[in-house]
Amino acid sequence: MTTLLVIAKEPVPGRVKTRLTSAYTPVEAARLAEAALADTLVTRKPAGATSVYR
């Protein structure tokens, strides 16, 4: 069995990826964070890890 632990903030504008807000709006930065998290969760499938969301 493979265990993969992913810890992430909820992608709320103004709360995530704040260093990017000089180039992006807070909403765009939050969308980027959301996309990055989604990519991470998709890549866990080939590793054989199961999903547990909290």
MARVEX-79337 format. One record per residue (C-alpha): residue number from 0; x, y, z. Coordinates in Angstrom, 1 decimal, m for minus. Example, Ala and Ser with C-alpha at 12.3 -4.5 7.8 and 13.67 -1.06 7.14 Angstrom:
2
{pos=0, x=12.3, y=m4.5, z=7.8}
{pos=1, x=13.7, y=m1.1, z=7.1}
//
This chain:
54
{pos=0, x=0.0, y=0.0, z=0.0}
{pos=1, x=1.2, y=3.5, z=m0.9}
{pos=2, x=0.5, y=6.4, z=1.4}
{pos=3, x=0.7, y=10.0, z=0.0}
{pos=4, x=0.0, y=12.9, z=2.3}
{pos=5, x=m1.0, y=16.2, z=0.6}
{pos=6, x=m1.3, y=19.3, z=2.8}
{pos=7, x=m2.7, y=22.4, z=1.1}
{pos=8, x=m4.6, y=25.5, z=1.9}
{pos=9, x=m8.0, y=26.1, z=0.5}
{pos=10, x=m7.5, y=28.2, z=m2.6}
{pos=11, x=m9.1, y=31.4, z=m1.4}
{pos=12, x=m8.3, y=34.7, z=m3.2}
{pos=13, x=m5.9, y=36.8, z=m1.1}
{pos=14, x=m5.0, y=33.9, z=1.1}
{pos=15, x=m2.9, y=31.7, z=m1.3}
{pos=16, x=m0.1, y=32.4, z=m3.7}
{pos=17, x=0.1, y=36.0, z=m2.4}
{pos=18, x=3.6, y=36.5, z=m3.8}
{pos=19, x=2.2, y=36.2, z=m7.3}
{pos=20, x=m0.2, y=39.1, z=m6.8}
{pos=21, x=2.3, y=41.5, z=m8.3}
{pos=22, x=1.8, y=39.8, z=m11.6}
{pos=23, x=m1.7, y=38.3, z=m11.1}
{pos=24, x=m4.9, y=39.3, z=m9.4}
{pos=25, x=m5.8, y=37.5, z=m6.2}
{pos=26, x=m8.5, y=35.5, z=m8.1}
{pos=27, x=m6.0, y=34.4, z=m10.7}
{pos=28, x=m3.5, y=33.4, z=m8.1}
{pos=29, x=m6.1, y=31.4, z=m6.3}
{pos=30, x=m7.1, y=29.7, z=m9.6}
{pos=31, x=m3.4, y=28.8, z=m10.1}
{pos=32, x=m3.3, y=27.3, z=m6.6}
{pos=33, x=m6.4, y=25.3, z=m7.3}
{pos=34, x=m5.0, y=24.0, z=m10.6}
{pos=35, x=m1.7, y=23.0, z=m8.9}
{pos=36, x=m3.6, y=21.1, z=m6.2}
{pos=37, x=m5.8, y=19.4, z=m8.8}
{pos=38, x=m2.6, y=18.4, z=m10.7}
{pos=39, x=m1.1, y=17.0, z=m7.5}
{pos=40, x=m4.2, y=14.9, z=m6.7}
{pos=41, x=m4.3, y=13.5, z=m10.3}
{pos=42, x=m0.7, y=12.4, z=m10.1}
{pos=43, x=m1.4, y=10.4, z=m7.0}
{pos=44, x=m3.5, y=7.9, z=m9.0}
{pos=45, x=m0.5, y=6.3, z=m10.8}
{pos=46, x=1.3, y=6.0, z=m7.4}
{pos=47, x=m1.6, y=3.7, z=m6.3}
{pos=48, x=m2.5, y=6.0, z=m3.4}
{pos=49, x=m6.1, y=6.0, z=m2.2}
{pos=50, x=m8.1, y=9.2, z=m1.6}
{pos=51, x=m9.1, y=10.6, z=1.8}
{pos=52, x=m10.3, y=14.2, z=1.9}
{pos=53, x=m10.7, y=16.2, z=5.0}
//
